[in-house]
């Protein structure tokens, strides 16, 4: 848990989850600044994980 909205903390948690549970086919995140930051979106999309849009569609 971090008290800042820096993307690095979200990316670290994402990496830890992937290591522990594997990589999903589809990922959905809130629209907060840490989840829309380039570092976070690249961490998801570089793995060819589909992203949900705001309409619950890939």
C-alpha positions in Angstrom: 0.0 0.0 0.0 1.2 3.5 -0.9 0.0 6.9 0.1 0.9 8.4 -3.3 -0.8 8.0 -6.6 2.5 7.3 -8.4 2.2 4.7 -11.1 5.3 2.8 -10.0 3.4 1.4 -7.0 0.6 0.2 -9.1 3.0 -1.4 -11.6 4.9 -3.2 -8.8 1.6 -4.6 -7.5 0.6 -5.7 -11.0 4.0 -7.4 -11.5 3.6 -9.2 -8.1 0.1 -10.4 -9.0 1.2 -11.7 -12.4 4.1 -13.6 -10.8 1.8 -15.1 -8.2 -1.4 -15.7 -10.2 -0.3 -15.7 -13.8 -1.3 -13.3 -16.6 -4.9 -12.7 -17.4 -6.4 -12.5 -20.9 -8.4 -9.3 -20.1 -7.6 -6.6 -17.5 -9.9 -3.9 -16.1 -8.7 -1.1 -13.9 -10.2 2.1 -12.5 -9.5 5.3 -14.4 -7.3 6.8 -11.7 -4.1 8.6 -12.7 -1.9 5.7 -11.6 -3.8 3.3 -13.8 -3.9 5.5 -16.9 -0.2 6.4 -16.6 2.0 5.3 -19.5 4.1 3.0 -17.2 1.0 1.1 -16.1 -0.8 0.8 -19.4 2.5 -0.4 -21.1 2.9 -3.0 -18.4 -0.5 -4.4 -19.4 -0.5 -3.9 -23.1 3.1 -5.0 -23.7 2.0 -8.4 -22.6 -0.8 -8.4 -25.2 -3.4 -8.4 -22.4 -6.7 -7.0 -23.7 -8.0 -4.0 -21.8 -11.6 -3.3 -21.0 -13.0 0.0 -22.2 -15.6 2.0 -20.2 -18.4 0.0 -21.8 -17.3 -3.4 -20.5 -16.0 -4.5 -23.8 -12.4 -5.5 -24.9 
